Amino acid sequence: MKSTEVCILGGGLAGLTLALQLKHARPDTDIVVLERRKGPAPDAGFKVGESTVEIGAHYFCKNLNLASHLHEDQIRKFGFRFFFNDGSDRIDQCTEVGVSMLLPTASWQLDRGRFENSLMAHAEAAGVRVVMDAVVKKVELDEQGGLHGVEYEQGGARETLASRWVVDAAGRANILKRKLSLAKPNAHDVNAVWARVEGCVDPNTWTDNEAWLDRCTPRERWRSTNHLCGEGYWLWLIPLSSNAHSIGIVADQAIHPLEQMNTHEKFMQWLSVHQPQLHADLCKPEHALIDFKFMRHFSHDCKQVFSKHRWALTGESGVFPDPFYSPGSDFIAISNTYITDLICKDLSGHAIDMHADIYQQLLFSFHENTMTLYQDQYALFGNAMVMPVKVVWDYTYYWALLAPLYISGRIAHLSVLARLRGPMEAASRLNLLMQPVLRAWHHASQFGAPEDGRLLDQYKIDWFKEMNRSLTDVLTDAEFIARIESNINTLTRLAAEIADVIRARSPEVDLSALDAMFAKAEAPAAAPMLGAVWYASA
């Protein structure tokens, strides 16, 4: 029987990045990756999850040393961009949220086929044994300290592999989740449909308004993850380096049932009503269809992801919240970092019982906090008066806590995390209160998108831009803790300002719980956190 130290089920994004990270941390580790694909991944029509944000981008670029590939073979992202244009045929007359220039901390749009082929080449060069055309048939876990057994089929022949560690990175095949009954109900009832088409779908071609086109430097809105937003849904536009574009609708089942868009014909019909300019663009012959797929109720939880008995789940095998802010690669980065630490500790002869429990608690906490940004919030996604403020709030919450924890290399530093426990719990509580307040504000406000063509430019918010830039600062532990506390103060000041605007314009919204938190906080700054344009007609 063949044997190894680490068997990774699945040679996709989560599995290959874990293999690389393990090789960087402990080069002598023997690793086998079992991948059911028979050959190289195709360009474009392969997998979704093509947009990265700061944690995932840092993980790929810095932790895994993939900067050359990212700069040469992928697309530097022009940030997130949001248009509140449901039903409109004049994108230049709709509210736009985004940056007029690139923010300092980089992220990328990924052609997943090209990226995963590159990852596989890097993994094999590092000494990882990748077994292609390998279909996992059975996993036997030994919880008494012995080796686990993995049975797989390759080319019609059955093979068995003994391994000290088994990590399920096989995505929605859910190999260990099904075997161990780890699935956990999730009330976030949202579906997705998507297509890849040839060519570049550029919103700049939808208008000849020169002043509008000139608002971005360079004139390259197409490089953004463009969100076209309406009540109960949002639609992504993501460019791929293979000269293709990824287009997907994510919608609340109660507002836009999957049955209205689960074929390409229905998808196009739905676009003709809700996004007529995109529909007209996609009807052009240069945008030939590459593929079309859908997924029902994609968000999912898990009862357990790390075990002291030397197994783990990562990527979509574990938990997945919602793609609105592109957190998929972030959670791969965090989960893989914890798994790498557990495996290195175990292979060095150290007990992992405590760390497995703590890392799981941390990952679940990050997941649960991220879910609050989406759960029951889709109804307000088309509200051009409330949603821009929510976008800034959500970004600030991410950049204040989770992003700096990971990028600074402290996501697994328990001594620092222990010292930050109080401030982090306070920030979490603040966000838990803010999300229903934003939802109540939406219900109290007059729903609709002002036809004013305003650009709400995040690049011009000085503190916001500085929070992005400072993510890569190198700090001592004491300086880092002070930075996080300062970030939380910024978050609190923003919450107080938002509450004051709501109080003045929608007095029926209950703000008592938020007000109780402000009683212990510093007084709001004299200068506004956001300019008046951000609250226009809100």
Secondary structure, DSSP 8 states (H G I E B T S, - for coil): -EEEEEEEE--SHHHHHHHHHHHHH-TT--EEEE----S---SSSS-S--B--HHHHHIIIIIS--HHHHHHHSEE---EEEE--TT-S-GGGS-EEE-SS--SS--EE--HHHHHHHHHHHHHHTT-EEE-SEEEEEEE--TTSS-EEEEEEETTEEEEEEEEEEEE--GGG-HHHHHTT-EE-----EEEEEEEEES---GGGG---HHHHTTSSSS-GGGSEEEEEETTEEEEEEEETTTEEEEEEEEETTTS-GGGTSSHHHHHHHHHHH-HHHHHHHTSTTS-EEEEEEESS--BEES-SEETTTEEE-GGGS-B--STT--HHHHHHHHHHHHHHHHHHHHTT---HHHHHHHHHHHHHHHHHHHTTTTTTGGGTT-TTTHHHHHHHHHHHIIIIIHHHHHTT-TT-HHHHHHTHHHHHHHHHHHHHHHHHHHHHHHHS--S--SS--EEEGGG-HHHHHHHHGGG----HHHHHHHHHHHHHHHHHHHHHHHHHHHHH-TTS--HHHHHHHTTS----SS-SS-GGGGTT-
